[in-house]
Amino acid sequence: MKASAALDRAAVDELCINTIRTLAMDAVQKANSGHPGTPMALAPLGYVLWTRHLRFNPKNPQWPDRDRFILSAGHACMLQYALMFLTGYDLTLDDIKNFRQWGSKTAGHPELELLAGVEVTTGPLGQGFANGVGFAIAERFLAARFNKPGHEIVNHYTYAICSDGDLMEGVSAEAASLAGHLALSKMIYFYDDNHITIEGDTALSFDTEDVCARFASYGWHTQFVDDGNDVEALDRAIVAAKADERPSFIRIRTHIAFGAPDAQDTAEAHGAPLGEEEIRKTKKVYGWPEDEHFLVPEPALEHCREAIERGQRYESEWRERFDVYAAADPKLAQQFESEQKGVLPEGWFNGIPSFAVSDGPLATRAASGKVMNAIAKAVPAFLGGSADLAPSTSTNLKDMGDFEGGHYAGRNFHFGIREHAMGAALNGMVLHRGLKPFGATFFIFSDYMRPPVRLAALMKINPIYVWTHDSIGLGEDGPTHQPIEQLASLRAMPNMTIMRPADANETAICWRLAMEHEDGPVGLALSRQKLPVLDAASTQMASRGGYVLLHESQASDEQKIGAPSANGDGKASGRNGLPAVILIATGSEVCLCLDAAKLLREEGIAARVVSLPCWSVFDRQPREYRDEVLPPRVTARLAVEAASPFGWERYVGERGAVIGLTHFGASAPAEDLFKEFGFTPARVAERAKALASA
């Protein structure tokens, strides 16, 4: 142990563990905010894992075959920050001292964008647990795809620490069930069984459950370590977990705020600073200088920093193996590297179909399925599945096989009726790198997966959601299945991109945008009901998020299906060379507006129809383009969308109006619902006429 050789191994272990504990106490106290008790309890586990088992390189945190570490109990982030500082990541003692402060890398919960080495943003309980399943899925898929006899370039573990709260949240049950079914052997989870939640002892709500029995029933290998301070027992448990062919769950009995004379095993130690006096008493118990703050003994730092040399050796050994692999199969090696960087194959979009008017009517979910299969043939990293709804969402990838236990090369996932875990697993799959995943369900059930959608937006990562049955147009299933507020609420989410195409050709364009999009997730809201297919040439500007589909100079039946404008300049014939009224819509309501525009034209009213499949993409266009599509001088604007009108005011302005829904739907055929709720060409024309004459 170099300079620390004067101390025996047990003494060095204790010194390092207490360094972690005291850093956590001091940082939380200085911030006057945070969770000191859990890092103190878990310091022995963190130390054993990070110094004896976890394969990582602090100087290159992103090398592909590293082990992944996830702190699902994100409130215990000072444990991770202390370990990262001690083992040599790009984190200083000043960063530890600035815990939870403005501009600090050490946020109140681990954040992906702030600190290299944090694999995933955690904090909302259960999410990290389920993210880890996605990481483990990615490892198995890539190993099945790229490992060849004599050449193994993908072989790593996913480790996660979870808490009582993680296991009480339903998403962990969904994710654990899925992981057991898939026999994901390369994941090892540690349960911090400290008996404490914010409200008090877990006896209040959780002690009647045999957690290990639950995980055993899921198909996990389970162990129990009855003393969270026994580093050798912890080490043996990890070794045993690695030797098993199932996902592993290790329950560890710990004591929150271990060593604190008055705070140990109390709820107060969970979410509040211990106080200077209690910290002094605790340091005395540890044999620590009572008045020292942020003390890092040199032997502890030197021993932990051995992780740098060890990590560089791990990576160097892997790169040597990869060089041999690349020499044997240069094309496959190049593909691996490109996909790790998220680079799509050259010309990947060339096979995306274009649809003819005669192909209609066609539901956008059906058109999406055709596009997805074209993409799958060109993009080997494109994969995903549905929450037991593949036939309804049209998301089966033909001839691509199923991803199942022991058969990990398949590209169709059967997530089961587990929307929440599906969303969180997608996040892990994206964050692992090397995959381009999608997940599908009915749009109404986006509510079941809302937490991981929000976290994907927060992390600016790019899973793709295929959300079908996008409106009252799904018909007889009734209001429980008919989305009303979902479009508005998801549009309000920062970094979230929602696309609601009007037809098959817009759907193809939206898929290309989704595949190339960065800085956040993309949701495609697709119709169950069949829709007319618009002329492909007329929809090309859908790539800009919004465009003039029908110019005010157009009136013939051909323009109903979106034939290109005769003048093509978007500046035609209303008052002063502008339209008298602009009709704006998304999805199935676009063709409704085309029909209404024809009725208006018959009355001599020049109406423009704007299709706005993606607000966020349109909003990023230059002001000149947006003003060309929606001329500021035309204040008579009518938005039409079979959903909540919230948010449309940005496009219709003070003098415009919205035909939307401020109530839930009903059970009836789709055509009856549209009629009863006022989504008819006649009603749209009537409202537009009133606006134009105001």
Phi, psi and omega in degrees: 000024177055236185295336182274007183297337179294340177260142176286169187300316182297321180292321178294317177305310182296320180298315180294317181297317180288333173297316177300314182297315184287326174298319179296314180299312185293320181294316180294321180295316180296321178285342187056035184192139175135192188233093184276331192295319183290316174302324178295321180289323187266000182306318178298317178297311180302318181296311182297315182297312187283336182258343184242340189228316186294126180262107183210162177234105183302334182271351173213078188295349187252011182298142198298323187260025175290157167289150177256136177242127181236124175263086180297325174281069190298340177296341179271028189300336178296336172298310181293317180298318180297317180295319180294319178296312185293327183270357168106018172291175180283069183213128183254169176296328176296325176297320177297319180293335181264024179311127176068019181257163181302128177079003183278150172288337186263077181288174183293340169219153184300132181236127184305315188284341187273333191215114177297127184115337170282120186279333186200144175286123181233170182151300173299118192296142182093335185292312179299321177306310183286328174303320182300327176297320176296319176300315182293323175300314181299318180299316181292319180296313181292324177296318180293326182281318193252332180292136180233157179309123181083358182223099182247110182247353177233110180194087181215167183255156168246119178251141177217145173250126180233164186239178173307316182297320177301318185282339176281329179293136185298332183299329180292326177294316177302311185292320180294321177298316179296315181297319178295318179299321182276355179054052183279089190286346186264029177232134182229120184246141179246127179258115178281093183270079183260001174068013186231134166237180183301322185278347180145205180297146180295350174302338178296331190211353195218349191281355177278352183264133172271095188294319180297322178296321178300312182291327175298322179293335176284347183102019179268153167278129184237148175218161176228123173253115189276356178222104181293354177263356182273095186295327181287324176294320177297317179299315181297322181295321179293318178300316180295322179296319179295330184281347183267153183263018178239163169299145187246141179232119181244111176275129184235120178280112180240174178234115181300139183056045183306131177093347180281117188304321183255341187259341183303137178064029176242152178295331181298331181285349183288310192231027180210151176304151181285335186096145186302319183292317179294325177296318178299316180297320182291318178298326177295320177299321180283352186074032186255147174303119191293331184258005177275140176240137179057040179283129176235097181300139184302318178299324179293314181296317182297317180295314181294326181288352171300343177299334181294306180296319180297316181293321177295326177291316177305311183292319181298318179297320179294317182294327175296317178296321181292324178297319177295318178300314181295325178293326180283327182213079184301322183295316180292322178296318178295323178295317178301312182295319180296316181291328175297329179272355180080018181278127177279149180300147179300132179070021185303333186272356186297332182273357180295128186287153167252140186253141178268155178306323182290348177285344183272172358286150186212126176296144180293335174295322179290318176299319178301317179300320178295318179294316181300319180292327175293318178297316183301326179291332184261338187237098183296339180276355182277121184201166179160195183187191188234160173276067178066029184227022184304318178297326182278329181267355180058047186245010177287131177267110188293134176064021180257359176076166180254139173277112182220167180305123181083351179227085194258007180269349181293153185248001174258122180259140174249090184287348185071183183278070186221062184302320184296310179294326178301311180300317181290322178295322176303319178300316178296322179296319178293314184293330178299325184084150178098357181232152174235084191265155173229159174222144187230145171195180173291149184301323181300329183274006167301336177297326180290337183248018186299318181302312178291333175296315180298318180292325175299319178294319179297320181278351182059043176254169200237049169294157178245131179251128175257103184249106184259179183057061199274000184198189174299348179296351176284341167082239199294342178296340170087186190295337178294337184248358184262111181291134178239306186266354188296317180301311183296317184290323179286327175296333181283349184279124178303141176069004178266132179246118179250131178238129178233089185288153183273339184199187183296319182289320173298325178299316179299318179294318179296324177295321177295317177300317182296318182293328183266354186289146173232168173069041172141162180285161178235132174244128177257115178264114192237151186276148168280318185282155179285144181231152174301149175266126180279154176303128187302323182294332184281345186258001188300328182283001173301338178298345178262010175089329179200148185196165176278111179273319178233117178281154185295345179274355185263145182210348188282168178300328180299325181288342176304325180261017168085032175296153183299151178295144178294319181270331173070004185256355178067019185234035193276206210274076166239213177290130179055037179075012180238160177293154175285330181207148177245126174260127184237134182205170172229163171055220185296341182280350178295312179294330174299318179290326176299318177294320180294323180297324178295318178299319179295318180300323179297338177260010177082017181255119181281113182243136174259141175246123178248124172267131186233067187296334181218107181300313187293322176293317178298318182294340178273355179287158177300150180305322182299318180292314181298322178289332176291321180287315181238081184303126182304331183287343179266102183264350176277097184228137180230118175267142181227117179206130182280064183196182178303137180282355184304129177102337183291346181300336180293336181256330182267340178072186185291330184264357180270186182212167180227132167260107183219202180233125176248020179214169178283170183276206182203168179265112180186165174303148186303316183297327178291320180296314179299321179292312184294328182267007172088016179264074180230154178304320182296316181291320178299316180297320180297313179295320180295320179299319179296319179295318183295330183266356183288000000 
